[in-house]
Amino acid sequence: MTPYYRSKDRGRRRYGRTSVHARTQNKTPIVHADTTSSRWQKLLKYYGSCISVENAGEIELYSSKEGTEFLQVPAIDKEWIFSGKERLEFEGQNEKIQTFINGPRWSRNPLSYFYGFPSYIKHIERSNRGWSGQIIQPILIFGIDLVQTETGYAFVLQADRPRINSAFLTEKSLLTSVEERKYIAEVILESWDEEKSRSQNLKIILGVFAELLPQEVPFSKDILSGKTTELKAENGILPLGIIFRSADSKYTGGLEQELEELRDTAAPNDIWRVILDRNTEVKEENENKGLLEITGLNDEQRRAVKSAFNNTVTVVTGPPGTGKSQIVLNIIANALLHNESILFGSKNHKAVDVVIERLSRLQTEPVILKYGQKEREIEFAESLLSAIERASSYNSQILEREIGEYKKELDLIRAEEKEVKESLFRILDRRNRISRLDASLEQIKKELPSSISKNLNQYDRIEKNLDFSTTLGYLESLIEEIDDSPCLISRILSFFGLTLEKRTFETSKKLLAFIPVQGVSITIGSVHNCRELLTIARLIKKWVENQSEIISFVRENENEASVEILRERITKSKECAIDISIRYVDALMKRRLKSLGSVERRDIADYVSIVRRLEGDVTGGEFAETLQKERKQMFKSVVKAFPAMAVTNLSIRHALPLSAGIMDIVIIDEASQCDIASALPLLYRGKRAVIIGDPNQLRHISSLRRVDDQQLQLRLGLTDRDDLRFLYSENSFFSLGESVIGTGAKFEHLLEHYRSRAEIIGFSNKKFYGGKLSVWTDYRKLHDAGYPDALIWHDIVGEVVRPSQGSAYNLDEARAIVALIEDIIKRISTHGDGYFVSLGVVTPFREQANKIRDLVEQKVDVAQLRKIDFTVDTAHKYQGDERDIMIFSPVVSRKIQQRSLGFLGNTVNLFNVAITRARAELHIVGDRIACAQSGIPHLSEFVQYVDELEPENINRSGGRFESPWEELLYDALAREGIKTISQYPMYQYRLDLAVVDSEIPIDIEIDGELWHRDIDGGRLLSDLKRDQHLIMHGWQVKRFWVYQLQSDLNRCVQEIKELKNLK
């Protein structure tokens, strides 16, 4: 059987490294004003070139292909680079070289040639397809040119630095992290000094490389001396030099083909047109579409789900634990409702699996089919077949009746929820009006003489004794009469009231009779005092009017249902809506399966048969390829059954035809890890797109050098300022989506965190998310080991070992972690067999993970380990995952090398991933002082955060009052013998006043801090949501507004007494 050499598909255009270095004579003219279509064509060609050039650094060759796909450089005393020669000639081997260069007759493009040294050799006893032999992975790759000489052929070294073969770094025994590979590549290539000779540089970087290798990989000493060897039956890294042609990656070969096929399209689809043009109006949510909510949604999530159906492009930023998967689940549910199709894609399987698993826990009927993993695809395909068989027994009339009833029930719930919210907003509006009126009363008090203002609370007495409208009218006419008097003597006499009407005197005396009672003496003979009297009367009138309005609003609010009752109604309606929505989706899915025609049923049965055949395929070849094509042709029938399909970016070619808009919505999750090129064919297949990601977690890492990338853009005429956002090596697909926000894409930023305790997410919230996250974690659902705090630093002073080959490790730290694991297991066991806890250990260094894993296997009882879900790995493996308890091993301590610190400093996003996976407890086992003094900003700041974190078990004696109204109620309750604690810490909250000696503890909340400021509806609903969280944790919550304390403090105290006496 023909051994595998990266790609079987040889009929497509290839973009080799020569597109950068050799084909300068074919430059595309630079154009600054492209049409959308011409720019689309350029981008397709550009991304195809990027993939091909990047794959030149991912090489794996089969020994049986020597002479056709690679050549061995003959064994000599001085390797080509070490010799200092620019040219390598194969004397007397022209026929062999002729066979080599004439090999790929199928290629339509000029070939790129490369020289690789040294080489990693591994022997394969027998592959799944029956092949045995040696696989060769050249480690350092140099660009070379093939030239014809008078006597034959020669190869000439190009002037560039070498690149590193990432296929070698991804070996199971080596470095699997993309970040680690990129960092090591950067370290090695930064060691290349342009002032030194190529041979000197080669010796330096080979020495650096030897230090980074794991100990178990044999590294020949002859490599550093410049000696070479020929291919032999020996494993390890050998001084073998080879010459080979550009190769296609087995992973991206399909992507390159699809990019090539898309170049035959005249124009982009709607999604890409929005991204390219950036001039599309964003639509706001459509209120006419009632959403199904199969999980609870907050406002941000709800807007994102609605936008998926209203906007061509939606971008969602989702920090850790903010419910990104809930958005995906509810988009899928609503697509089923609206008879639309979903394509859900991601760069990695983990993000896809999380959504599928959560959906399968919610729904009894299968809704989503996964492509790309053989073992999972057959599982989903067979579940689909079973569901279709069950559907044949369903009664269509009963299904339609159930669907109608579910719709009617949801409509009633939505109507009730709308009614409750309207009632709440009416109460809130009155509260805000009362607040504004009260602010006006405060201003009146400031303007009145203090001797009057201190008694203004007796406004009812003022009302009884005075008719202010009449009094003010008399006073105003009095002053007007004085001002209009025609002669001076009249004015003089009027000082003494000699010409004034009797009734004016009587009214003025009546008012003055009240005011002296309040301690003010005013002489009626003074015009000045008359004016003062008028001003005071007007202010008192305004006071009385405002107080009357306040009383009216208070009485109106008392006639409404209480906020507590309304809060309970909202909670119950949401719970009912979720329950009904889940059953509604199941009924819709049953109807969908029941309605399948005979053609669709036949195609789906054939599809399952093909999947079964491909799962056990060991022969491959044309027959397997034919089956793949036939499976793809059954797409229409499958999508009629399954409304949602899940794929990884690179498996899409085998799942769906490459046609514009064949799926209604394309969702790309973890888009920050996704490159633009692999997302392009996915989005082309959709009508609308939802792009979800977090730029502060794992990012897209490309091995394509920036200089190569920029040269590609220049050569293809992508030179406008707007073209910079498409740069392959620099920008993730999420960053491209961000560039369209406001000019074509609807944006939603998820800011409510539901995963971790507040202490765990607190550092990342401050460091990476600007303190904008609010914590809504349900602490009742957290499973911990019973430690007093959620975030604990176990201080261990160890010693870092950096072996000649391999990454850093700290054995003292590893031993301490194993001891901690044993203690955690012991604590968990006290809860009984039904208490399930997941535990993970995360570290930046792979060798440390290996050491911990080995020690755990040696020290920890296997039977005990089986009781918990336990993993040890580096941070990149935890992206999209979460654990009840996490242990973080930073490794940093004495004797750590600067190179290791450099890696930690350059991978801040990995650190963010590592410390945000824990739900209930995060343990850090490491050298606190060394971490603080490491010079790595995020690590030293994290140490400070942990040091300053207030332990949960202190400061329970009460803090300062945040408003005088809290203190007023505190004193009033104390007089009645009720002890309260101010600013009481409870989970992620601070309670204004807490009664903790009650059988059911009471949280008393007062809007004193916000008094005289309007509260909006969002703040009110957020407060009610917070209250509900506390109620679920066993608290009673009583909320007072200031006007209630002002108008009837005794009544407020009585309500607390009644709550305290509840059993």
ChimeraX attribute file (.defattr): number of C-alpha atoms within 10 A of each C-alpha:
attribute: neighborCount
match mode: 1-to-1
recipient: residues
	/A:1	10
	/A:2	10
	/A:3	17
	/A:4	16
	/A:5	17
	/A:6	18
	/A:7	14
	/A:8	12
	/A:9	11
	/A:10	15
	/A:11	10
	/A:12	18
	/A:13	17
	/A:14	25
	/A:15	28
	/A:16	27
	/A:17	26
	/A:18	20
	/A:19	24
	/A:20	20
	/A:21	18
	/A:22	14
	/A:23	12
	/A:24	11
	/A:25	6
	/A:26	10
	/A:27	13
	/A:28	13
	/A:29	11
	/A:30	15
	/A:31	13
	/A:32	11
	/A:33	10
	/A:34	14
	/A:35	11
	/A:36	15
	/A:37	15
	/A:38	15
	/A:39	20
	/A:40	21
	/A:41	20
	/A:42	19
	/A:43	22
	/A:44	21
	/A:45	20
	/A:46	26
	/A:47	27
	/A:48	24
	/A:49	26
	/A:50	28
	/A:51	25
	/A:52	25
	/A:53	28
	/A:54	25
	/A:55	26
	/A:56	27
	/A:57	26
	/A:58	27
	/A:59	25
	/A:60	22
	/A:61	21
	/A:62	19
	/A:63	18
	/A:64	16
	/A:65	14
	/A:66	15
	/A:67	18
	/A:68	18
	/A:69	22
	/A:70	22
	/A:71	18
	/A:72	17
	/A:73	22
	/A:74	15
	/A:75	15
	/A:76	13
	/A:77	13
	/A:78	13
	/A:79	24
	/A:80	21
	/A:81	23
	/A:82	19
	/A:83	13
	/A:84	13
	/A:85	13
	/A:86	14
	/A:87	16
	/A:88	16
	/A:89	16
	/A:90	15
	/A:91	10
	/A:92	10
	/A:93	11
	/A:94	15
	/A:95	9
	/A:96	13
	/A:97	19
	/A:98	14
	/A:99	13
	/A:100	19
	/A:101	18
	/A:102	10
	/A:103	14
	/A:104	14
	/A:105	8
	/A:106	10
	/A:107	13
	/A:108	12
	/A:109	13
	/A:110	14
	/A:111	20
	/A:112	22
	/A:113	23
	/A:114	25
	/A:115	28
	/A:116	24
	/A:117	27
	/A:118	25
	/A:119	24
	/A:120	22
	/A:121	23
	/A:122	16
	/A:123	15
	/A:124	11
	/A:125	10
	/A:126	10
	/A:127	11
	/A:128	9
	/A:129	14
	/A:130	11
	/A:131	14
	/A:132	17
	/A:133	16
	/A:134	20
	/A:135	21
	/A:136	22
	/A:137	25
	/A:138	31
	/A:139	27
	/A:140	23
	/A:141	24
	/A:142	21
	/A:143	23
	/A:144	25
	/A:145	18
	/A:146	17
	/A:147	12
	/A:148	9
	/A:149	10
	/A:150	6
	/A:151	11
	/A:152	16
	/A:153	17
	/A:154	19
	/A:155	21
	/A:156	18
	/A:157	18
	/A:158	15
	/A:159	12
	/A:160	12
	/A:161	17
	/A:162	21
	/A:163	23
	/A:164	25
	/A:165	25
	/A:166	26
	/A:167	16
	/A:168	25
	/A:169	23
	/A:170	15
	/A:171	10
	/A:172	8
	/A:173	13
	/A:174	20
	/A:175	23
	/A:176	18
	/A:177	18
	/A:178	19
	/A:179	21
	/A:180	20
	/A:181	22
	/A:182	18
	/A:183	18
	/A:184	20
	/A:185	19
	/A:186	14
	/A:187	17
	/A:188	22
	/A:189	17
	/A:190	11
	/A:191	15
	/A:192	19
	/A:193	14
	/A:194	10
	/A:195	8
	/A:196	10
	/A:197	13
	/A:198	21
	/A:199	16
	/A:200	15
	/A:201	21
	/A:202	24
	/A:203	18
	/A:204	16
	/A:205	19
	/A:206	19
	/A:207	15
	/A:208	18
	/A:209	18
	/A:210	21
	/A:211	16
	/A:212	20
	/A:213	20
	/A:214	20
	/A:215	17
	/A:216	11
	/A:217	16
	/A:218	15
	/A:219	20
	/A:220	14
	/A:221	13
	/A:222	12
	/A:223	21
	/A:224	18
	/A:225	14
	/A:226	19
	/A:227	18
	/A:228	21
	/A:229	19
	/A:230	15
	/A:231	19
	/A:232	10
	/A:233	10
	/A:234	12
	/A:235	16
	/A:236	15
	/A:237	23
	/A:238	25
	/A:239	25
	/A:240	25
	/A:241	25
	/A:242	23
	/A:243	23
	/A:244	24
	/A:245	23
	/A:246	22
	/A:247	26
	/A:248	28
	/A:249	23
	/A:250	17
	/A:251	13
	/A:252	20
	/A:253	22
	/A:254	22
	/A:255	25
	/A:256	27
	/A:257	18
	/A:258	20
	/A:259	25
	/A:260	19
	/A:261	15
	/A:262	22
	/A:263	16
	/A:264	9
	/A:265	14
	/A:266	11
	/A:267	17
	/A:268	21
	/A:269	18
	/A:270	19
	/A:271	24
	/A:272	22
	/A:273	18
	/A:274	19
	/A:275	22
	/A:276	21
	/A:277	14
	/A:278	16
	/A:279	14
	/A:280	17
	/A:281	14
	/A:282	19
	/A:283	13
	/A:284	12
	/A:285	18
	/A:286	12
	/A:287	8
	/A:288	6
	/A:289	11
	/A:290	13
	/A:291	18
	/A:292	24
	/A:293	25
	/A:294	26
	/A:295	19
	/A:296	15
	/A:297	17
	/A:298	15
	/A:299	12
	/A:300	16
	/A:301	26
	/A:302	19
	/A:303	18
	/A:304	27
	/A:305	27
	/A:306	22
	/A:307	27
	/A:308	27
	/A:309	23
	/A:310	17
	/A:311	23
	/A:312	26
	/A:313	30
	/A:314	28
	/A:315	28
	/A:316	26
	/A:317	23
	/A:318	25
	/A:319	24
	/A:320	30
	/A:321	24
	/A:322	23
	/A:323	20
	/A:324	21
	/A:325	22
	/A:326	22
	/A:327	28
	/A:328	24
	/A:329	20
	/A:330	24
	/A:331	28
	/A:332	29
	/A:333	29
	/A:334	24
	/A:335	20
	/A:336	22
	/A:337	16
	/A:338	11
	/A:339	13
	/A:340	18
	/A:341	22
	/A:342	27
	/A:343	28
	/A:344	27
	/A:345	29
	/A:346	24
	/A:347	23
	/A:348	18
	/A:349	17
	/A:350	17
	/A:351	20
	/A:352	22
	/A:353	16
	/A:354	13
	/A:355	19
	/A:356	20
	/A:357	10
	/A:358	13
	/A:359	24
	/A:360	13
	/A:361	8
	/A:362	16
	/A:363	16
	/A:364	15
	/A:365	20
	/A:366	22
	/A:367	22
	/A:368	24
	/A:369	25
	/A:370	25
	/A:371	23
	/A:372	18
	/A:373	14
	/A:374	14
	/A:375	13
	/A:376	14
	/A:377	19
	/A:378	23
	/A:379	16
	/A:380	18
	/A:381	25
	/A:382	18
	/A:383	16
	/A:384	24
	/A:385	18
	/A:386	13
	/A:387	19
	/A:388	21
	/A:389	14
	/A:390	13
	/A:391	19
	/A:392	14
	/A:393	9
	/A:394	14
	/A:395	12
	/A:396	15
	/A:397	9
	/A:398	11
	/A:399	16
	/A:400	14
	/A:401	12
	/A:402	16
	/A:403	19
	/A:404	12
	/A:405	14
	/A:406	20
	/A:407	17
	/A:408	12
	/A:409	16
	/A:410	21
	/A:411	14
	/A:412	14
	/A:413	18
	/A:414	17
	/A:415	12
	/A:416	15
	/A:417	19
	/A:418	13
	/A:419	14
	/A:420	19
	/A:421	17
	/A:422	13
	/A:423	18
	/A:424	22
	/A:425	17
	/A:426	16
	/A:427	21
	/A:428	19
	/A:429	18
	/A:430	18
	/A:431	24
	/A:432	18
	/A:433	18
	/A:434	26
	/A:435	22
	/A:436	18
	/A:437	19
	/A:438	21
	/A:439	14
	/A:440	16
	/A:441	21
	/A:442	14
	/A:443	13
	/A:444	18
	/A:445	18
	/A:446	11
	/A:447	13
	/A:448	17
	/A:449	12
	/A:450	12
	/A:451	13
	/A:452	17
	/A:453	17
	/A:454	12
	/A:455	11
	/A:456	20
	/A:457	12
	/A:458	10
	/A:459	16
	/A:460	12
	/A:461	11
	/A:462	18
	/A:463	14
	/A:464	8
	/A:465	11
	/A:466	15
	/A:467	13
	/A:468	18
	/A:469	11
	/A:470	10
	/A:471	18
	/A:472	20
	/A:473	13
	/A:474	19
	/A:475	21
	/A:476	13
	/A:477	12
	/A:478	22
	/A:479	15
	/A:480	11
	/A:481	14
	/A:482	18
	/A:483	11
	/A:484	10
	/A:485	13
	/A:486	10
	/A:487	8
	/A:488	9
	/A:489	10
	/A:490	15
	/A:491	19
	/A:492	13
	/A:493	13
	/A:494	19
	/A:495	17
	/A:496	14
	/A:497	20
	/A:498	13
	/A:499	12
	/A:500	15
	/A:501	10
	/A:502	10
	/A:503	10
	/A:504	17
	/A:505	15
	/A:506	12
	/A:507	19
	/A:508	19
	/A:509	14
	/A:510	14
	/A:511	19
	/A:512	18
	/A:513	14
	/A:514	15
	/A:515	19
	/A:516	13
	/A:517	10
	/A:518	15
	/A:519	10
	/A:520	13
	/A:521	12
	/A:522	14
	/A:523	13
	/A:524	17
	/A:525	14
	/A:526	14
	/A:527	19
	/A:528	13
	/A:529	14
	/A:530	19
	/A:531	15
	/A:532	13
	/A:533	20
	/A:534	21
	/A:535	16
	/A:536	18
	/A:537	20
	/A:538	16
	/A:539	17
	/A:540	23
	/A:541	20
	/A:542	16
	/A:543	23
	/A:544	21
	/A:545	15
	/A:546	18
	/A:547	19
	/A:548	14
	/A:549	15
	/A:550	22
	/A:551	15
	/A:552	14
	/A:553	18
	/A:554	18
	/A:555	11
	/A:556	13
	/A:557	20
	/A:558	11
	/A:559	9
	/A:560	14
	/A:561	13
	/A:562	13
	/A:563	19
	/A:564	14
	/A:565	11
	/A:566	19
	/A:567	19
	/A:568	12
	/A:569	14
	/A:570	21
	/A:571	14
	/A:572	13
	/A:573	17
	/A:574	18
	/A:575	15
	/A:576	14
	/A:577	22
	/A:578	18
	/A:579	15
	/A:580	20
	/A:581	23
	/A:582	20
	/A:583	19
	/A:584	24
	/A:585	26
	/A:586	21
	/A:587	21
	/A:588	21
	/A:589	25
	/A:590	23
	/A:591	19
	/A:592	18
	/A:593	25
	/A:594	21
	/A:595	16
	/A:596	17
	/A:597	11
	/A:598	9
	/A:599	10
	/A:600	20
	/A:601	18
	/A:602	13
	/A:603	19
	/A:604	26
	/A:605	17
	/A:606	15
	/A:607	26
	/A:608	21
	/A:609	16
	/A:610	17
	/A:611	22
	/A:612	18
	/A:613	14
	/A:614	18
	/A:615	15
	/A:616	10
	/A:617	13
	/A:618	13
	/A:619	13
	/A:620	11
	/A:621	12
	/A:622	9
	/A:623	10
	/A:624	16
	/A:625	13
	/A:626	11
	/A:627	16
	/A:628	18
	/A:629	16
	/A:630	16
	/A:631	22
	/A:632	18
	/A:633	17
	/A:634	19
	/A:635	18
	/A:636	16
	/A:637	18
	/A:638	23
	/A:639	21
	/A:640	19
	/A:641	27
	/A:642	21
	/A:643	25
	/A:644	26
	/A:645	22
	/A:646	27
	/A:647	27
	/A:648	24
	/A:649	25
	/A:650	21
	/A:651	20
	/A:652	25
	/A:653	20
	/A:654	19
	/A:655	20
	/A:656	24
	/A:657	16
	/A:658	18
	/A:659	14
	/A:660	19
	/A:661	18
	/A:662	18
	/A:663	23
	/A:664	19
	/A:665	27
	/A:666	28
	/A:667	27
	/A:668	31
	/A:669	27
	/A:670	30
	/A:671	31
	/A:672	28
	/A:673	22
	/A:674	25
	/A:675	26
	/A:676	23
	/A:677	23
	/A:678	25
	/A:679	23
	/A:680	20
	/A:681	22
	/A:682	28
	/A:683	25
	/A:684	23
	/A:685	24
	/A:686	25
	/A:687	20
	/A:688	26
	/A:689	31
	/A:690	30
	/A:691	26
	/A:692	26
	/A:693	27
	/A:694	20
	/A:695	19
	/A:696	20
	/A:697	26
	/A:698	26
	/A:699	24
	/A:700	24
	/A:701	19
	/A:702	20
	/A:703	22
	/A:704	20
	/A:705	15
	/A:706	14
	/A:707	10
	/A:708	18
	/A:709	22
	/A:710	18
	/A:711	15
	/A:712	23
	/A:713	26
	/A:714	17
	/A:715	20
	/A:716	22
	/A:717	21
	/A:718	26
	/A:719	16
	/A:720	14
	/A:721	8
	/A:722	11
	/A:723	14
	/A:724	15
	/A:725	16
	/A:726	22
	/A:727	22
	/A:728	25
	/A:729	21
	/A:730	17
	/A:731	21
	/A:732	27
	/A:733	28
	/A:734	28
	/A:735	24
	/A:736	21
	/A:737	27
	/A:738	20
	/A:739	18
	/A:740	22
	/A:741	18
	/A:742	14
	/A:743	15
	/A:744	25
	/A:745	30
	/A:746	27
	/A:747	23
	/A:748	21
	/A:749	16
	/A:750	23
	/A:751	23
	/A:752	22
	/A:753	21
	/A:754	18
	/A:755	27
	/A:756	28
	/A:757	24
	/A:758	24
	/A:759	24
	/A:760	23
	/A:761	25
	/A:762	20
	/A:763	23
	/A:764	23
	/A:765	23
	/A:766	13
	/A:767	13
	/A:768	17
	/A:769	14
	/A:770	9
	/A:771	13
	/A:772	12
	/A:773	20
	/A:774	17
	/A:775	24
	/A:776	20
	/A:777	22
	/A:778	17
	/A:779	20
	/A:780	10
	/A:781	11
	/A:782	16
	/A:783	18
	/A:784	22
	/A:785	20
	/A:786	14
	/A:787	12
	/A:788	12
	/A:789	15
	/A:790	22
	/A:791	22
	/A:792	18
	/A:793	17
	/A:794	16
	/A:795	14
	/A:796	21
	/A:797	19
	/A:798	20
	/A:799	18
	/A:800	21
	/A:801	19
	/A:802	19
	/A:803	16
	/A:804	15
	/A:805	18
	/A:806	22
	/A:807	22
	/A:808	23
	/A:809	29
	/A:810	26
	/A:811	18
	/A:812	15
	/A:813	27
	/A:814	26
	/A:815	17
	/A:816	19
	/A:817	25
	/A:818	21
	/A:819	15
	/A:820	16
	/A:821	20
	/A:822	18
	/A:823	13
	/A:824	18
	/A:825	19
	/A:826	13
	/A:827	14
	/A:828	20
	/A:829	17
	/A:830	11
	/A:831	12
	/A:832	8
	/A:833	9
	/A:834	8
	/A:835	13
	/A:836	16
	/A:837	20
	/A:838	18
	/A:839	23
	/A:840	22
	/A:841	27
	/A:842	28
	/A:843	23
	/A:844	27
	/A:845	25
	/A:846	24
	/A:847	23
	/A:848	27
	/A:849	21
	/A:850	16
	/A:851	16
	/A:852	27
	/A:853	17
	/A:854	13
	/A:855	17
	/A:856	21
	/A:857	12
	/A:858	11
	/A:859	12
	/A:860	15
	/A:861	12
	/A:862	11
	/A:863	8
	/A:864	12
	/A:865	16
	/A:866	9
	/A:867	17
	/A:868	17
	/A:869	13
	/A:870	16
	/A:871	15
	/A:872	22
	/A:873	20
	/A:874	23
	/A:875	24
	/A:876	22
	/A:877	16
	/A:878	21
	/A:879	20
	/A:880	21
	/A:881	15
	/A:882	21
	/A:883	25
	/A:884	23
	/A:885	24
	/A:886	27
	/A:887	26
	/A:888	23
	/A:889	27
	/A:890	24
	/A:891	31
	/A:892	29
	/A:893	24
	/A:894	14
	/A:895	11
	/A:896	19
	/A:897	14
	/A:898	10
	/A:899	14
	/A:900	17
	/A:901	15
	/A:902	14
	/A:903	18
	/A:904	23
	/A:905	17
	/A:906	13
	/A:907	17
	/A:908	19
	/A:909	20
	/A:910	23
	/A:911	25
	/A:912	22
	/A:913	24
	/A:914	27
	/A:915	21
	/A:916	27
	/A:917	29
	/A:918	28
	/A:919	27
	/A:920	28
	/A:921	28
	/A:922	29
	/A:923	22
	/A:924	24
	/A:925	22
	/A:926	26
	/A:927	23
	/A:928	24
	/A:929	15
	/A:930	20
	/A:931	21
	/A:932	18
	/A:933	14
	/A:934	19
	/A:935	13
	/A:936	16
	/A:937	13
	/A:938	23
	/A:939	22
	/A:940	17
	/A:941	15
	/A:942	17
	/A:943	21
	/A:944	14
	/A:945	15
	/A:946	19
	/A:947	13
	/A:948	9
	/A:949	13
	/A:950	12
	/A:951	15
	/A:952	15
	/A:953	10
	/A:954	9
	/A:955	12
	/A:956	13
	/A:957	11
	/A:958	17
	/A:959	15
	/A:960	11
	/A:961	18
	/A:962	15
	/A:963	15
	/A:964	11
	/A:965	19
	/A:966	24
	/A:967	16
	/A:968	15
	/A:969	20
	/A:970	21
	/A:971	15
	/A:972	16
	/A:973	20
	/A:974	13
	/A:975	11
	/A:976	11
	/A:977	10
	/A:978	17
	/A:979	16
	/A:980	23
	/A:981	21
	/A:982	22
	/A:983	21
	/A:984	21
	/A:985	20
	/A:986	15
	/A:987	16
	/A:988	17
	/A:989	14
	/A:990	15
	/A:991	20
	/A:992	27
	/A:993	25
	/A:994	26
	/A:995	22
	/A:996	16
	/A:997	12
	/A:998	17
	/A:999	13
	/A:1000	16
	/A:1001	17
	/A:1002	24
	/A:1003	25
	/A:1004	21
	/A:1005	19
	/A:1006	22
	/A:1007	19
	/A:1008	19
	/A:1009	14
	/A:1010	13
	/A:1011	21
	/A:1012	20
	/A:1013	14
	/A:1014	15
	/A:1015	16
	/A:1016	12
	/A:1017	16
	/A:1018	11
	/A:1019	10
	/A:1020	14
	/A:1021	16
	/A:1022	12
	/A:1023	15
	/A:1024	21
	/A:1025	16
	/A:1026	16
	/A:1027	21
	/A:1028	19
	/A:1029	17
	/A:1030	20
	/A:1031	15
	/A:1032	12
	/A:1033	14
	/A:1034	13
	/A:1035	20
	/A:1036	20
	/A:1037	20
	/A:1038	18
	/A:1039	17
	/A:1040	14
	/A:1041	17
	/A:1042	22
	/A:1043	19
	/A:1044	15
	/A:1045	18
	/A:1046	13
	/A:1047	13
	/A:1048	10
	/A:1049	16
	/A:1050	14
	/A:1051	12
	/A:1052	19
	/A:1053	19
	/A:1054	13
	/A:1055	11
	/A:1056	17
	/A:1057	15
	/A:1058	9
	/A:1059	17
	/A:1060	19
	/A:1061	10
	/A:1062	9
	/A:1063	7
